[in-house]
């Protein structure tokens, strides 16, 4: 058994309720041609579309995350060569599993073993020259299913949640390097400050869709990472350890969300899921999904935020594009589109939080030996492509960072409560930074497949001291300006090929040190998001009378731009105003917030009237 399929105690996760094989038939279309289920009541209708999304015929292999009703699932895709008539040279197949419902499903724990299983079955067929597998060919899959099938209602603890430190740095759990959450720094470097627009939509439980081209594994992982940003804050308070003497978490005992579950990660969706997306959106829980169907670009009424990863490729020096879905008025009797897409990046109020996140990313990259893992400010200017200035949105980001830093820095003082990460230095908070394009290759940014390295994973320095793992979500701060490695002039020639952060040998001390630094970075980033969330929700507690009194009541609360400043949000931002309304809808116990944004209110905020 592969080491990445079991935990440190040799225990195989037993949380699978079904295993199946889906394939594309030239005349019948997508179909499930073999399956085993723990219960006959379990329906597999529709999984053949999620596991074989459009465009996957362009790649040889891939991994797809998806959901079926309340069950999370994962499958490995293979494009097998064939000379059969009508197959156009390839057979398209996927071998997948469905997991039992739990507090936190972890389908990624089965990926390595599922890949090995699929390769062994297909290799056996290829060696014998067999095209259609017989019942005996599925025997390895039966053994796999029996080993991992659900045995107990509590899944032997496989779906429990004990906090991020336990999730990522617990020696008794599976190796955390296979956890999608470890790609958080990758997500931040790809999206830049726009990642905070995603954060607001996740915390506000909105509908988020990621559009990508095959292969899709990276987009599926980004869906999980996006949901994890606010996962701890969105759970039922009883599932979190709460220190009642800690002012930063006292709001937990008074705020109760309507859902008390993390935002739903749908994974891969297709046109077959339109009705399901509509139903999920009406539950108020929100969802994050990804798709390869370009027709979704013409259906903005089905989502609130669209992230187009196709605008970030090796041939385009720009970030992924974010679109907000906005309703547009229709004349009576008109059958035109009810929503339109509007390009959006970030608000000025996001700059402070982004500066703190980037400070952690820079600490992470100080000793990284690979250029792809370091902040862009560390890359030699002569090696940067001159085309980075041709991206108008990159210039827009730079101007906004300067203006926002100057305006907010002189307008009000820094808030320790909102971005505190333990013993972190306050020297860089609210500072102004101008960075170049965060190129992950010489030609621009792009989303890598899993296995091509995690953006932001720290490289160990042969002369650096090992960092001790910590069970707390804190970041040890040292001298961030010393011993920064500069890329050599020869590195420009190698950056046309991705410089990978290889996991290497688990027994290699340098690899273990790099992995420890990666865990610390991820925990520090999660803590920064959580601290900001706690600050804003604690302000919400003081604002909502239904929460303060402890008795639900329906009321409309009008707040001014000056009140928005107390949340460290932009008083002129319509997105920040809607963000507050989303929070009140989730945690207000019947109360609603309406932001007064008339000229009188804006002038009163600017000149201090009222």
N, C-alpha and C positions, 0 to 999 in steps of 0.2 A: 504494500500500500504506500502511495506517495506521501511524503511527510506533510505536504500542504493540504492533504485531505483529512487529517486528524488533528486533535489538539495535543498539547504537550503531555497529556496523560494517556495518549493513545486511544482516546474515545472518538468513535465515528458519530457525527451528528445524525440523530434519528428523527427527522422532521418531514420526511417526504410522504406525500399521500398519493402520488401518481407519477408514472414514468411513461413516456410516449414517443413515437417516432412519426414525424410529419414529412411529407414529400410533395413535390410538384409533379403532377401528371399532365402531359401535353393536351389531353382531351377532357380530363375530369377536373383539372385545376388543383388547388391546394387541398390536401386531405390527410387525415390521421390514419395510417395504415397498420399501426400496432400500438398497443397500450397495456398497462397493468395499473389497477387502481386498488387503493386500500378499502374503498367502499363503492358499491354499485350505484350509490346515490350521487356520486360525483360526476358532473357533466364536463366533457372536454370540447364541446362545440365552440368553434371559433378560435381555438389555440393555433390552428394551422395557418391562420392569417397573421397572427402576432409573431409567430416564429419564422415565418417566411415573408417578411415585408418586401415591398417593391424595391427594386434596385439591387437586391442582395446577389443577384446572378452575376454581378460585375466583380465580385471578390471570391477568393478560394475558400476562405474560412472566416468565421466571426462568432461572437457571443452576443446573445440577445436577452435582455431582461424584460419581463412582461408580467402582467397580472391577469388572473382569470377569476372573476367575481371577488371573493375575499382572499384568494390564494395568490401568493407571490410565486413567480416561476422564472426559470432560466433555461436556456437551451444553447447548444453548440451547433453551428451551421457548417456544412461542408458542401463544396461544389465538386462533384466527382465526375471525372471524364468518362464518356461512354460513346460508343459508335452506334447506339440504337437509333432506329428510324423515328424521327419526330421529336427527339430530345435536344436537337441542335448542339450536340456534342457534350452536353453536361446533364447530370442528374443533381437536382437541388434537394437537399435533405437536412433535417434538423432533429437532433435527439435532445429531449428536454424533460424536466421534472417540475412538479408542482409541490409547494410546501404547505404544511398545515398553518392555519391562521394563528398568529401569536402577537405578543406585544411588539416585538421587533424581529421580523423574518430576516434571515441572513442567507440568501441564495448563493452568494459568492463563495461560500464554503464548499460548494459542490462543483465548482467550475473545473478545477484541475482533474479531479477524478472523472468527471463527465467527459472531458476531452480525451482522457486516456481510454475510457470505455468506447467512445465513438470511433477513435482511431483503430482500436483492436477489432471492432466489428467490421468496419469498412475494409481494413487490410485483409482480413480473412476472406471476405467476398472477392476482393480483387485478386488475391493469390489463386483462388479456385476458379476464377473466371465466371463467377455467378453474378447475375444482375439483380434478381429479386431474392431477398433473404427469406429463408424458410424458418419454421418455428424453432428449429434447433440452433439457428444462428443468433437467436435472441437470448440464449441461455446466460451469457455474461451479463446481460441487462437484468435478467431475473435475479441473479445473485446480487447485483448492485442494489436492486430495489429491496430485497429482503434484508440486506445489511443496514439500510438507511430508512426503512419504513417506520412510520409512527408506531410506537409501542405503548406509550402512556399519554394520558390526556395533557399532562404538564410538559410533554416533550423532553422530559428529563432535564429541564432548565434550558433547553436549546433556544427558546424564544424569549427569555427573560431580559430585563433591562436593569443594569446596576450603575449606570453613569458612564461618562466618557473615559475616565481614568481606567475603570475596569474593562471597558470595551477595547481600548487601544493598548493598554500597558499592563494587562493582567497575565502573569506567566502561566496561568492555568487555562487560558483561552487559546483559540487558534491563532496562528501567526497573524499579527495585525497588518503585515505588509500586503495582505490580500483584501483588506477592508477598503471599500471605495472611499470612505471618509479621509483616508490618507492622501487623496487627490485634491484636498481642499486648496492647497497652495497653487496647484495647477489651475483650478477654476479661477482663482483670484488673479493670477497673472494673465490669463487669457482675456478675461472680461475687463480688468482694470477697475476704475471707479464705478463702472456700470454694474459691477457685481452687487453694489448696495441697492440698486433698483430691484434686482432679483431678490435680495434679502427682505426688502419691504413687502414684496408681493408674497413671499413665503410666509412671513409672520402674519400678514393680513389675510392668509388663506385664500389666495386668488388662484385662478386657473392659468398654469404656465405651460407653454409648449415650446420644445426645442426642435428646430428643423435642421436636419443634417443630411449628408450624403453617405452612402456606404463606404467603409464599414461603420457599424452603428454602436459598437461596444463602448467607445469613449462617450458618446452622447448618453447612453443608458447609465453609465457611471456618474456623469455630471448631474443627471436627474436625482440620483441618490444623495450626492454631495449637497446639492441645493436644499434638499429636504432636511439634511442633518444640521444645517446651519442653525435652525431654530427648534430642533427636535426636543431637546431637554426642556425648553420653555413651554412647548405646546402640550406636553404630556399631562396626565392627571397629577396634581400636586402630591398625591399619596405615593407616587412612584419615585419621587425625588427625596433625597435627604435634605431636610430643611433645618437650618439653624435659626431658631426663633429670635436669637440675639443679634443676628446679622441684618442690619437695615436693608442691605441690597436684595435680600430674599424674603423679607417680611410680607411682601405683596402676595406671595404664594398662598398664604393662609387666608387671604381676603378676596383674591381674584379666582374665579372659576370660569373657564371658557366653556362655550356651548358644546364643543367637540371633545376636548381633553384627549385627543390623539394627535400624533404627528400628521402633517399634511400627507395626503395619499400619493404614493409614488406609483403611477400607472405603468411606467416603463414604455415599451414600444406600443404605439397605437397606429391603426390604419383606418381607412374609410369605413371598414366594418364596425368600428367602435364609435361612430358618431352619436348614436343614441345613448350609448353608455357614458360618453363624455358629458352629454347634456344632463343625464341623471346625476352623475357624480358632482357636477357643478352646482346643482340645486340643493345638495346636502349641507353646504356651508363649510365642509371640511377643507375644500380646495384640493388641487392635484398638480402634480408635475409629470409631464410625459414627453416623449420624443417621437418623431416621425420622419419618414423619408418621402412621404407623399406631398409633392409640391402643391397639390390642389388645396391643401389647408391654408396656404397663403391667401387664397380667395375666400376663405370662410372665417373671418375674424370674429364673428359672433360666438364662436365656440370656445374662445379663450380670452384672457385678459392681457397676457404678456407673451410675446413671441420673441425667441432668441434664434436668430438665423446664423448658424455656424458656417454656412457655405460662403459667407463673405470674409472668412478668415482662413486663407489657404496659403501654401508656399508661394503662390504667384501674386498674392494681394497683401500689401503691407498695411492691413487695417484690422481692427478688432471685429469680433462678431457684432452684428447689428441687432439692436433691441427695438421692438415695435410695441407700442401700446395700442390696444384695441379700443377705439372710441366710438360711441354711438353717434349717428348722424341723423338729423331730423328728416322725415319723409313726408312729402305732400300726401294728402288723403287719396287713397286708391292706388298709390304707387307701389310697385313690386321690386323696387331697386334694393341694393344692399343696405342693411340696417346699421352696419358698422364699417369703419375704415381703419387702416393701419397708419400710425403716426410714429416716425422715428423719435426715439428718446434715448438719452444717455444717462445722466445722473443730475442731481440737484446740488446746489452749492452747500447745503447742509450736510451732504455726504462727505465733504472733503476732510473734515476732522477725523471721522472714523476711518476713512481710507488712509490717512497719514499714519495712524496708529497701526493699522494692518500692514501697511507697507514697511513700517519700521521693523516689525517682526519678520517679514519676508527678507529684509536686508540682513538681519541678524542670522537668519537661516542660511543665507548665501555667502557669508563672509569667507568661509573656508572651503567653499565648493570648488572642486577642481574642474568642473565642466561649465563652460560659458552659458549653457542653456538653463542652468539652475540658479544663476545669480541675477540680481536686479539689473535692469538695463543700464543704470547709471554706472555700473562697474565695467561695462563693455567699452573697449577703446573706441574713441570717436572715429578714428580712421577706418575701423572695420565695419562701421555702421553704414547701411545703404543710404545713399542720398535721397532715395525715393520716399523715405519716411516723412519728409516734409510735404509730400504730395497728398497725404491723407488729410483732408480738411477737418475731420473729426478729431484727429490727433492734436492738431493745432488748437481746436476748440477746447479739448481737455486741458492743455497746458495753460491757456488763457484763463479758463475757469478756476484752475487750481491757484493761480497767482491772485486773481481778483478776489476769490473767496477767502483765501488766506489773509489778504490785506484787510478786507472788509470785516470779516468775523473776528480777526485777531484784535482789531482796534475797537470793535463794537462791544464785545463782552469777553470776560475772562474765561480761561479754560475750566472745564468741569472735570473734576477728578472722578466723580461717581460714574459717569457714563462710559468711560473707556478704561477704567482701572484694570490692570492685569497683574495684580499682586504687587510685587516689588519692582515693577517696571520703572524705567527712568522717565521723568516728566520733561526732560530737556527737549525732546523732539515733538511734543504735543502741540498741534496747531501750527507747526512750522511749514514753510512753503518749499515745495520741491518741484523742480522741472526735470522730468525724465524724457528720454527718447522713447521710441516705440519699443515695446517689450517683445522684441523679435525672439522667437524660439528657434528660428533658422535664419540663414542669411537672407532669405527672400521674404520673410514675414511669418506671422503666427499661423499655426494650424493645430487641430486637435489630433493627438497621436492615438494609435491603438494601444490597448493594454498590452504590456510586454515590451513596448518601445520606450519605457521609462516614465517616471512620474515627474512632471514639471515641479520644481521646487524641492525635490528630494535632495538632501544635503550630502555632499561628498565629503568623506573623511580626509583629513590631512594627516600625512604620516607623522608629523611632529606635534600634532594637537593632542591634548589630553582627552581621554574618554569622558563623556558626560554621563553622570549618574541619572538613571531613570527616576522619575518622581511620580508619586500617585496623585499629586495635586495638579490642578490645571494652572500652573504658573510657569513663567519663563525666566531662567536665570540670565541676568543682564551683565555683560562684561564690557570690555573695551571694544567698542564696535569699529574703531578706526584703525586698529593695529593689524598688521600681518594680512592685509588684503592682497590676495594674489591677483596679478594683472595678466590677462591673456597674452600669450606670445603672438608675434606677427604671423606665425605659421598657422594659428588657429582659424584664420579666415578661410583657409582652403578646406579645412575639415568641417566647418559649420554648414556647408552645403548638404552634408549628410548629418542626420540628427546625432548629437552626442548623447548617448544613452546613459541613464543612471542605473546601471546594472545592479541587481540585488546581490549577485555574486554568491560566494559560499557562505552558508550560515555560520560556519566556524571561524571565518576570517574576522579578526578583531576590528579591522578598518570597516568592514561591512556592518558589523554590529554597532560600531560607533555611529556610522552614518544613519542606521535605522533608529538608534536612540534619539539622535538630533531631529529626525523626521517626526517621531512621535511627539517630542517636546514642541516642535513648531505647530503641529496640528492642534495639540491641546491648547497652546497659547492663542491661536486664531479662534478656536471655538470659545474660549473664555472671553475673548474680546467681544465677540458677537453677543455672548450671553450677558455680559456686563452691560452692554448698551441696551439690550432688550429689557433687563431688569430695571434699569434706570427709567426707561420710558413707561413701562407698566406701573412702576411705583408712582410716577407722576399721574398716571391715569387713575389710580386708586384715590388720590386726593381730589380728583376732579369730578368723579362720578358719585352722586349722592346715593344711588342704589347700592353701591358697593360699600360706602362709608356706613350707611345705616344698617346694612345686612339684610334688608328686606327688598325683594324685587319690586321695582316700580317702573312704569313706562313714562318716560319724560324726554323732552328735547332740550339739550344743553347747548347754548350758543357760546362759542368761545371766539376770542379776538386774535388777530395776528400776534399780539403780545403774549397770549397764552401759548401759542405755538412755539415761541422762542424759548419758553420754559422747558419744552420737550427737546430743545436743541434741533428744531426743525426750521425750515425756511418759511418765513411768513408770506413770501410772495409765490411759493411753489404750490401749484394746484395738485401735484402728485402727493406732496406731504400732507395737504389738507385731506385728500381722499384716504391716505394712509391712517390718519387719526380716526377717520370715520370707520375704517375697517376694524381697527383695534376696539373701538367702542361697540361695534356690532358683535364682536366675538366675546368681549369681556364685560360689556356694560350691563348685563342682567336686565335687558329691556330698555335701557336708556340709549339715546342716540345723540351724536355730536354733530353740530353744524358749525362750520367755520365761517364767520362773518368776514367777507373780503371786499367790502365796499371801499370807496375812496376815503371816506371819513375814518374807517378803521385803519387803513394803511397809513394815512397821514398821522393819526394818533399814535401809531406804533413808532413811526420814524422820528416824530418831534416830541414824543413823551406825553401827549395829551391823553386824558382819560385813564 
